[in-house]
């Protein structure tokens, strides 16, 4: 995952708006659901409704511009 950089953290509620904006501009993010990851690892739900959004490092500038507008 070294070719990807973390764009932002958001809640599940904000996630769908962000995904739609990015995909509209042909940016395909990778999502890491932190709450599910912690539960699967046996730590329980330490951060409910928390998602990390990653994009390819070549698309970072474009992604930031899309989210600014």
DARAFEN-V484085 format. One record per pair of residues at least 12 apart in sequence whose ideal C-beta (glycine too) atoms are under 7 Angstrom apart, sorted by the first residue. I is the first residue (numbers start at 0). J is the second residue. D is the distance in whole Angstrom. If there is no record, write none. Layout:
<<I;J;D> <I;J;D>>
//
This chain:
<<2;55;6> <2;56;6> <3;29;6> <3;53;4> <3;54;7> <3;55;6> <3;56;7> <4;53;6> <4;54;7> <4;56;5> <4;59;6> <5;51;6> <5;53;5> <6;28;7> <6;52;5> <6;53;6> <6;54;5> <6;62;5> <7;52;5> <8;49;7> <8;51;6> <9;50;6> <9;52;7> <10;48;5> <10;49;7> <11;48;5> <11;50;6> <14;50;5> <17;52;6> <20;65;5> <20;66;7> <21;62;6> <21;65;6> <24;61;7> <24;65;5> <26;54;6> <26;58;5> <26;61;6> <26;62;5> <26;65;7> <28;52;5> <28;53;6> <28;54;5> <29;53;4> <30;50;6> <30;52;6> <31;50;7> <31;51;4> <31;53;7> <32;50;5> <33;46;5> <33;49;5> <33;50;7> <33;51;6> <34;46;6> <34;47;5> <34;48;6> <34;49;6>>
//
